[in-house]
Amino acid sequence: MMDSLPSLDDLIRLVERTSPTTDPLQQLTESVMLSGHIADLGDELIGHFVERARSSDATWSEIGERMGVSKQAAQKRFTMRGLRRRRGGFFLTHFTDEARLVARRAVAHAREAGSDRVGSEHVLLGLIDDPESLACRAITGLGGSIEEIRAAAHPVAEPGDGSRGSGHIPFSPDAKKVLELALRETIHRADRRIGTEHILLGILRDGKSPGARLLLEGGRSAPARAWITHQAVEDWLELA
């Protein structure tokens, strides 16, 4: 079976094929994302067979012995597995506490709107809930109005059918892309963890998403719409 697994050279070639440029930093970003995805898959693979073993009445002691860890370590890892998966897997483990709050508030905004998914517009709403965050300070420091953005967001954040109730609400593809771009921004800036400023840059980087359109337009008059750009935020962060 091991012979059929991709080699290091295979993974290097995969990064080189999927990277849109030959920029070494961009390829580094792609490699980090790929390695995170592989780690998540490995965890999911082991977790699948842990659950199968548990359903066959295997004890945590037996499972831990086969994994080469203690009973307590096995139980702690895989009883928390579902919680990590619901909270976003690889990405949220790299978030600052403030950024995790953004994700939780985004879910709350989606739930409040009765939406069946968390969109980039909900991520933006979660981002601007804390006026003291670095992202909000960047927005206001560049002349933006949090109140105008929030007011403009509500018509965009259209409600769904509310069928999910209090259950799990998944992140939409555009919201997931924002989080991926936030990770890229973190690596690009040589920061250790994803913060609110990286989420803001991620929203702006994906200019076609509802969240980006709110930031770029946000109901303001045409002459004022260019107040914020990706580069403007980058420059502001360098001076902050």
Residue frames as qw, qx, qy, qz and C-alpha x, y, z in Angstrom:
[[0.000, 0.884, 0.468, 0.000, 0.00, 0.00, 0.00],
 [0.337, -0.753, 0.067, 0.561, 2.82, 2.42, 0.84],
 [0.431, -0.045, 0.555, 0.710, 4.12, 2.18, -2.75],
 [0.157, 0.642, 0.628, 0.411, 0.88, 3.74, -4.03],
 [0.224, -0.860, -0.282, 0.361, 1.14, 6.83, -1.83],
 [0.406, 0.876, -0.038, 0.259, 2.45, 10.09, -3.36],
 [0.738, -0.098, -0.178, 0.644, 6.14, 10.74, -2.81],
 [0.238, -0.687, -0.097, 0.680, 7.69, 14.04, -1.78],
 [0.170, -0.146, 0.527, 0.820, 8.55, 14.69, -5.43],
 [0.010, -0.526, -0.778, -0.344, 4.90, 14.05, -6.37],
 [0.197, -0.816, -0.455, 0.298, 3.73, 16.64, -3.83],
 [0.265, -0.503, 0.188, 0.800, 6.33, 19.17, -5.00],
 [0.102, 0.116, 0.676, 0.721, 5.14, 18.76, -8.58],
 [0.091, -0.680, -0.723, -0.082, 1.53, 19.12, -7.46],
 [0.211, -0.766, -0.213, 0.568, 2.28, 22.45, -5.76],
 [0.207, -0.334, 0.427, 0.814, 4.16, 23.66, -8.83],
 [0.053, 0.331, 0.779, 0.530, 1.26, 22.69, -11.11],
 [0.167, -0.747, -0.643, -0.010, -1.46, 24.25, -8.97],
 [0.284, -0.605, -0.125, 0.733, 0.37, 27.46, -8.07],
 [0.451, 0.841, 0.297, -0.044, -0.75, 30.29, -10.39],
 [0.250, 0.910, -0.324, 0.070, 2.77, 31.72, -10.53],
 [0.824, 0.161, -0.400, 0.367, 6.37, 30.63, -10.03],
 [0.147, -0.743, 0.313, -0.573, 6.75, 33.04, -7.10],
 [0.445, 0.100, -0.826, 0.332, 8.47, 31.05, -4.30],
 [0.188, -0.023, 0.562, -0.805, 6.37, 32.73, -1.59],
 [0.700, 0.083, -0.111, -0.701, 3.15, 31.90, -3.43],
 [0.717, 0.133, -0.677, -0.098, 4.32, 28.30, -3.79],
 [0.159, 0.118, -0.776, 0.599, 5.12, 28.24, -0.08],
 [0.494, 0.006, 0.278, -0.824, 1.55, 29.35, 0.63],
 [0.791, 0.132, -0.381, -0.459, 0.20, 26.58, -1.60],
 [0.539, 0.176, -0.797, 0.206, 2.43, 24.03, 0.14],
 [0.117, -0.092, 0.655, -0.741, 1.21, 25.10, 3.60],
 [0.670, 0.081, 0.069, -0.735, -2.40, 24.78, 2.47],
 [0.761, 0.194, -0.575, -0.230, -1.72, 21.38, 0.91],
 [0.339, 0.171, -0.824, 0.420, 0.08, 20.08, 4.00],
 [0.352, -0.041, 0.488, -0.797, -2.81, 21.28, 6.18],
 [0.777, 0.135, -0.186, -0.586, -5.27, 19.48, 3.93],
 [0.647, 0.210, -0.732, 0.038, -3.18, 16.30, 4.08],
 [0.050, 0.147, -0.754, 0.638, -3.03, 16.54, 7.87],
 [0.580, 0.031, 0.243, -0.777, -6.81, 16.95, 8.01],
 [0.796, 0.184, -0.440, -0.372, -7.27, 13.92, 5.75],
 [0.438, 0.217, -0.819, 0.299, -4.96, 11.86, 7.95],
 [0.214, -0.065, 0.621, -0.751, -6.92, 12.82, 11.02],
 [0.717, 0.127, -0.015, -0.685, -10.19, 12.02, 9.26],
 [0.683, 0.237, -0.675, -0.148, -8.82, 8.63, 8.12],
 [0.242, 0.107, -0.841, 0.472, -7.75, 7.58, 11.60],
 [0.375, 0.015, 0.415, -0.829, -10.94, 9.00, 13.09],
 [0.729, 0.112, -0.354, -0.576, -13.06, 6.96, 10.69],
 [0.689, 0.071, -0.720, 0.041, -11.49, 3.72, 11.86],
 [0.021, 0.103, -0.682, 0.724, -11.53, 4.81, 15.51],
 [0.583, 0.021, 0.154, -0.798, -15.29, 5.27, 15.20],
 [0.782, 0.122, -0.522, -0.317, -15.57, 1.86, 13.51],
 [0.434, 0.132, -0.804, 0.386, -13.54, 0.28, 16.31],
 [0.218, -0.063, 0.523, -0.821, -15.69, 1.96, 18.94],
 [0.720, 0.056, -0.099, -0.685, -18.87, 0.74, 17.23],
 [0.779, 0.110, -0.615, -0.057, -17.39, -2.78, 17.45],
 [0.743, -0.655, -0.095, -0.101, -17.08, -2.33, 21.24],
 [0.689, 0.228, -0.316, 0.610, -13.32, -1.72, 21.27],
 [0.456, -0.791, -0.262, 0.314, -12.24, 0.08, 24.43],
 [0.153, 0.969, -0.178, 0.080, -10.27, 3.32, 24.50],
 [0.552, -0.610, 0.550, 0.141, -7.42, 1.36, 26.08],
 [0.767, 0.166, 0.561, 0.265, -7.32, -1.02, 23.10],
 [0.465, 0.845, 0.183, 0.189, -7.52, 1.86, 20.63],
 [0.157, -0.938, 0.310, 0.014, -4.77, 3.76, 22.39],
 [0.700, -0.365, 0.573, 0.220, -2.54, 0.67, 22.42],
 [0.717, 0.427, 0.457, 0.307, -2.90, 0.22, 18.65],
 [0.280, 0.927, 0.060, 0.242, -2.12, 3.90, 18.11],
 [0.670, 0.147, -0.325, 0.651, 0.87, 3.85, 20.45],
 [0.094, -0.476, 0.203, -0.851, -0.64, 6.40, 22.85],
 [0.073, 0.062, 0.809, -0.580, -2.35, 6.26, 26.21],
 [0.014, 0.575, 0.817, 0.044, -6.06, 5.63, 26.64],
 [0.061, -0.770, -0.316, 0.550, -6.50, 9.22, 27.79],
 [0.088, -0.445, 0.405, 0.794, -4.64, 10.67, 24.79],
 [0.038, 0.188, 0.845, 0.500, -6.68, 8.65, 22.30],
 [0.041, -0.680, -0.722, 0.121, -9.97, 9.53, 23.95],
 [0.091, -0.718, -0.116, 0.680, -9.14, 13.22, 24.21],
 [0.101, -0.275, 0.558, 0.776, -8.00, 13.45, 20.58],
 [0.086, -0.189, -0.817, -0.538, -10.97, 11.74, 19.02],
 [0.063, -0.690, -0.684, 0.230, -13.76, 12.96, 21.25],
 [0.043, -0.704, -0.018, 0.708, -12.60, 16.48, 20.30],
 [0.317, 0.003, 0.684, 0.657, -12.33, 15.53, 16.61],
 [0.120, 0.663, 0.695, 0.251, -15.96, 16.30, 15.77],
 [0.159, -0.887, -0.227, 0.368, -15.77, 19.66, 17.56],
 [0.307, -0.486, 0.399, 0.714, -12.64, 20.65, 15.62],
 [0.263, 0.254, 0.755, 0.545, -14.27, 19.58, 12.37],
 [0.028, 0.817, 0.575, 0.038, -17.39, 21.67, 13.05],
 [0.217, -0.873, -0.045, 0.434, -15.27, 24.69, 13.92],
 [0.444, 0.863, -0.176, -0.168, -13.34, 24.63, 10.67],
 [0.957, 0.112, 0.007, 0.269, -10.53, 22.10, 11.00],
 [0.717, 0.074, -0.023, 0.692, -7.05, 23.22, 10.02],
 [0.179, 0.632, 0.098, 0.747, -7.80, 26.91, 9.60],
 [0.456, -0.794, -0.083, -0.393, -9.36, 27.74, 12.96],
 [0.849, -0.394, -0.105, 0.335, -6.53, 25.99, 14.83],
 [0.567, 0.129, 0.050, 0.812, -4.29, 28.73, 13.38],
 [0.075, -0.790, -0.278, -0.541, -6.57, 31.64, 14.36],
 [0.089, 0.213, -0.500, 0.835, -5.97, 34.15, 17.11],
 [0.026, 0.420, 0.795, -0.438, -8.66, 34.31, 19.79],
 [0.250, 0.504, 0.090, -0.822, -10.03, 37.47, 18.17],
 [0.330, 0.251, -0.660, -0.627, -10.22, 35.79, 14.76],
 [0.124, -0.203, -0.971, 0.038, -12.00, 32.78, 16.25],
 [0.156, 0.496, 0.534, -0.667, -14.57, 35.19, 17.66],
 [0.309, 0.390, -0.329, -0.802, -15.07, 36.57, 14.16],
 [0.284, 0.021, -0.895, -0.344, -15.88, 33.06, 12.90],
 [0.060, -0.372, -0.864, 0.335, -18.31, 32.44, 15.76],
 [0.209, 0.517, 0.248, -0.792, -20.00, 35.81, 15.22],
 [0.284, 0.247, -0.602, -0.704, -20.26, 35.08, 11.49],
 [0.203, -0.212, -0.952, -0.087, -22.15, 31.87, 12.31],
 [0.018, 0.493, 0.635, -0.595, -24.39, 33.83, 14.69],
 [0.245, 0.431, -0.131, -0.859, -25.16, 36.43, 12.00],
 [0.299, 0.064, -0.802, -0.512, -26.01, 33.68, 9.51],
 [0.155, -0.331, -0.911, 0.189, -28.25, 31.96, 12.06],
 [0.093, 0.487, 0.390, -0.776, -29.96, 35.23, 12.98],
 [0.323, 0.365, -0.346, -0.802, -30.69, 35.86, 9.30],
 [0.828, 0.184, 0.411, -0.334, -32.09, 32.34, 8.90],
 [0.464, 0.644, -0.536, -0.287, -29.43, 31.57, 6.31],
 [0.994, -0.055, 0.080, -0.050, -28.52, 27.98, 5.47],
 [0.817, 0.173, -0.088, 0.544, -24.83, 28.86, 5.05],
 [0.362, -0.781, 0.007, 0.509, -22.23, 31.29, 6.39],
 [0.615, 0.690, 0.176, 0.339, -21.26, 33.62, 3.56],
 [0.532, 0.148, -0.125, 0.824, -18.42, 36.11, 3.21],
 [0.183, -0.635, -0.126, -0.740, -20.94, 38.84, 4.04],
 [0.751, -0.617, -0.199, -0.123, -21.53, 37.17, 7.43],
 [0.773, -0.100, -0.157, 0.606, -17.77, 36.95, 7.95],
 [0.217, 0.452, 0.009, 0.865, -17.57, 40.69, 7.28],
 [0.492, -0.687, -0.165, -0.509, -20.36, 41.36, 9.78],
 [0.854, -0.440, -0.192, 0.200, -18.52, 39.26, 12.36],
 [0.635, 0.178, -0.088, 0.746, -15.35, 41.20, 11.57],
 [0.046, 0.491, 0.004, 0.870, -16.84, 44.64, 12.20],
 [0.602, -0.647, -0.440, -0.155, -18.64, 43.70, 15.42],
 [0.666, -0.547, -0.146, 0.486, -15.56, 44.63, 17.46],
 [0.261, 0.954, 0.012, 0.144, -14.60, 48.29, 16.86],
 [0.381, -0.814, 0.430, 0.093, -11.33, 47.76, 18.72],
 [0.889, 0.053, 0.378, 0.254, -10.08, 44.99, 16.43],
 [0.340, -0.411, 0.426, 0.731, -7.15, 45.75, 14.17],
 [0.255, 0.373, 0.729, 0.515, -9.38, 45.21, 11.12],
 [0.032, -0.871, -0.491, -0.014, -11.96, 47.77, 12.29],
 [0.318, -0.767, 0.074, 0.553, -9.23, 50.24, 13.18],
 [0.362, -0.097, 0.589, 0.716, -7.81, 49.85, 9.67],
 [0.152, 0.620, 0.687, 0.348, -11.24, 50.44, 8.10],
 [0.149, -0.933, -0.302, 0.125, -11.96, 53.55, 10.13],
 [0.452, -0.589, 0.235, 0.627, -8.35, 54.73, 9.87],
 [0.309, 0.058, 0.619, 0.720, -8.71, 54.74, 6.09],
 [0.249, 0.094, -0.072, -0.961, -11.92, 56.75, 6.26],
 [0.360, -0.232, -0.822, -0.374, -14.48, 53.96, 6.16],
 [0.493, -0.289, 0.247, -0.783, -17.72, 53.92, 8.10],
 [0.021, -0.006, 0.986, -0.166, -18.50, 50.76, 10.07],
 [0.408, 0.383, 0.543, -0.626, -22.11, 51.90, 10.42],
 [0.538, 0.514, -0.255, -0.618, -22.55, 52.31, 6.65],
 [0.286, 0.287, -0.896, -0.183, -21.02, 48.92, 5.95],
 [0.152, 0.134, 0.905, -0.374, -23.26, 47.26, 8.55],
 [0.486, 0.466, 0.300, -0.676, -26.36, 48.98, 7.17],
 [0.506, 0.497, -0.482, -0.515, -25.47, 47.98, 3.60],
 [0.040, 0.246, -0.969, -0.005, -24.82, 44.38, 4.63],
 [0.464, 0.156, 0.710, -0.506, -28.34, 43.50, 5.70],
 [0.720, 0.479, -0.001, -0.502, -29.95, 43.53, 2.23],
 [0.435, 0.522, -0.718, -0.150, -27.02, 41.40, 0.96],
 [0.049, -0.167, 0.939, -0.296, -27.21, 38.88, 3.80],
 [0.640, -0.097, -0.307, -0.697, -30.45, 37.46, 2.50],
 [0.583, -0.251, 0.663, -0.397, -32.13, 34.90, 4.76],
 [0.211, 0.085, -0.924, -0.307, -32.49, 31.27, 3.76],
 [0.597, -0.361, -0.528, -0.484, -35.40, 29.05, 4.66],
 [0.380, -0.552, 0.465, -0.578, -34.24, 28.74, 8.27],
 [0.915, -0.067, -0.314, -0.246, -34.52, 24.95, 8.08],
 [0.604, 0.256, -0.626, 0.420, -31.26, 24.34, 9.93],
 [0.606, -0.744, -0.231, -0.162, -32.53, 25.90, 13.13],
 [0.430, -0.825, 0.366, -0.034, -29.92, 25.47, 15.85],
 [0.949, 0.026, 0.221, 0.224, -27.95, 22.84, 13.89],
 [0.539, -0.340, 0.357, 0.683, -24.60, 23.13, 12.18],
 [0.455, 0.859, 0.103, -0.210, -24.36, 25.83, 9.48],
 [0.799, 0.047, 0.259, 0.541, -21.62, 25.21, 6.89],
 [0.102, -0.662, 0.203, 0.714, -19.36, 27.90, 5.46],
 [0.699, 0.678, 0.159, -0.161, -20.10, 28.73, 1.83],
 [0.817, 0.243, 0.132, 0.505, -17.38, 28.36, -0.85],
 [0.251, 0.782, -0.044, 0.568, -16.78, 32.13, -0.91],
 [0.523, -0.797, 0.193, -0.231, -16.42, 32.25, 2.90],
 [0.916, -0.220, 0.205, 0.265, -13.98, 29.31, 2.82],
 [0.650, 0.523, 0.067, 0.548, -12.00, 31.09, 0.12],
 [0.122, -0.895, 0.125, -0.411, -11.77, 34.19, 2.33],
 [0.748, -0.608, 0.266, -0.010, -10.28, 32.05, 5.12],
 [0.880, 0.128, 0.197, 0.412, -7.81, 30.46, 2.69],
 [0.389, 0.731, 0.011, 0.561, -6.77, 33.88, 1.44],
 [0.426, -0.855, 0.164, -0.244, -6.42, 35.06, 5.06],
 [0.882, -0.319, 0.241, 0.248, -3.94, 32.21, 5.60],
 [0.697, 0.447, 0.143, 0.542, -2.00, 33.29, 2.51],
 [0.019, 0.887, -0.059, 0.458, -1.86, 36.85, 3.83],
 [0.700, -0.688, 0.188, -0.024, -0.55, 35.59, 7.17],
 [0.867, -0.048, 0.245, 0.431, 2.28, 33.71, 5.46],
 [0.471, 0.689, 0.134, 0.535, 3.01, 36.63, 3.14],
 [0.169, -0.879, 0.139, -0.424, 3.37, 38.98, 6.12],
 [0.507, 0.257, -0.711, 0.414, 5.46, 36.39, 8.03],
 [0.490, -0.429, 0.318, -0.689, 2.97, 36.45, 10.91],
 [0.048, -0.181, 0.963, -0.194, 2.52, 33.43, 13.15],
 [0.191, 0.405, 0.867, -0.218, -1.28, 33.25, 13.33],
 [0.027, 0.499, 0.567, 0.655, -4.34, 34.45, 11.41],
 [0.066, -0.361, -0.471, 0.802, -5.72, 37.66, 12.92],
 [0.332, 0.741, 0.491, -0.315, -8.62, 39.96, 12.10],
 [0.104, 0.747, -0.307, -0.581, -6.37, 42.03, 9.84],
 [0.140, -0.204, 0.878, 0.409, -5.60, 38.96, 7.74],
 [0.305, 0.503, 0.805, -0.073, -9.32, 38.18, 7.40],
 [0.227, 0.828, 0.129, -0.496, -9.90, 41.75, 6.21],
 [0.028, 0.577, -0.620, -0.531, -7.12, 41.36, 3.64],
 [0.256, 0.078, 0.947, 0.176, -8.57, 37.99, 2.62],
 [0.344, 0.690, 0.569, -0.286, -11.98, 39.57, 2.00],
 [0.202, 0.828, -0.156, -0.499, -10.43, 42.31, -0.11],
 [0.191, -0.385, 0.798, 0.422, -8.23, 39.86, -2.02],
 [0.214, 0.331, 0.892, 0.221, -11.33, 38.02, -3.30],
 [0.094, 0.172, -0.022, -0.980, -12.89, 41.06, -4.96],
 [0.387, -0.149, -0.632, -0.655, -15.89, 39.19, -6.39],
 [0.291, -0.327, -0.866, 0.242, -17.35, 37.89, -3.11],
 [0.247, -0.810, -0.436, -0.304, -20.37, 39.57, -1.45],
 [0.578, -0.685, -0.163, 0.412, -18.18, 40.57, 1.50],
 [0.478, -0.113, 0.244, 0.836, -15.62, 42.25, -0.76],
 [0.075, 0.561, 0.488, 0.665, -18.32, 44.08, -2.70],
 [0.390, -0.841, -0.375, 0.007, -19.69, 45.46, 0.55],
 [0.556, -0.554, 0.036, 0.618, -16.26, 46.79, 1.48],
 [0.376, 0.034, 0.419, 0.826, -15.56, 48.17, -1.98],
 [0.108, -0.476, -0.469, -0.736, -19.01, 49.71, -2.46],
 [0.258, -0.297, -0.716, 0.577, -21.02, 49.45, 0.73],
 [0.008, -0.812, -0.583, 0.001, -23.76, 51.86, -0.33],
 [0.279, -0.626, -0.012, 0.728, -21.45, 54.86, -0.36],
 [0.443, 0.840, 0.022, -0.313, -21.49, 57.51, -3.05],
 [0.868, 0.439, 0.004, 0.231, -19.31, 56.80, -6.12],
 [0.275, 0.805, -0.363, 0.380, -16.50, 59.29, -5.29],
 [0.443, -0.633, 0.527, -0.353, -16.02, 57.67, -1.88],
 [0.984, 0.004, 0.008, -0.178, -15.94, 54.05, -3.04],
 [0.750, 0.441, -0.374, 0.321, -12.17, 53.88, -3.51],
 [0.338, -0.810, 0.331, -0.347, -11.38, 54.62, 0.13],
 [0.659, -0.436, 0.609, -0.068, -10.23, 51.08, 0.83],
 [0.765, 0.461, -0.425, -0.146, -8.10, 48.71, -1.24],
 [0.951, -0.167, -0.156, 0.209, -5.93, 45.73, -0.44],
 [0.593, 0.334, -0.202, 0.704, -2.80, 47.86, -0.82],
 [0.194, -0.685, 0.093, -0.696, -4.23, 50.68, 1.32],
 [0.829, -0.525, -0.010, -0.194, -4.83, 48.24, 4.19],
 [0.881, 0.058, -0.154, 0.444, -1.33, 46.76, 3.75],
 [0.320, 0.526, -0.169, 0.770, 0.19, 50.24, 3.95],
 [0.472, -0.677, 0.054, -0.562, -1.92, 51.15, 6.98],
 [0.931, -0.351, -0.097, 0.031, -0.89, 47.97, 8.82],
 [0.728, 0.249, -0.209, 0.604, 2.77, 48.72, 8.20],
 [0.081, 0.529, -0.184, 0.824, 2.34, 52.08, 9.92],
 [0.662, -0.594, -0.207, -0.408, 0.01, 50.92, 12.70]]
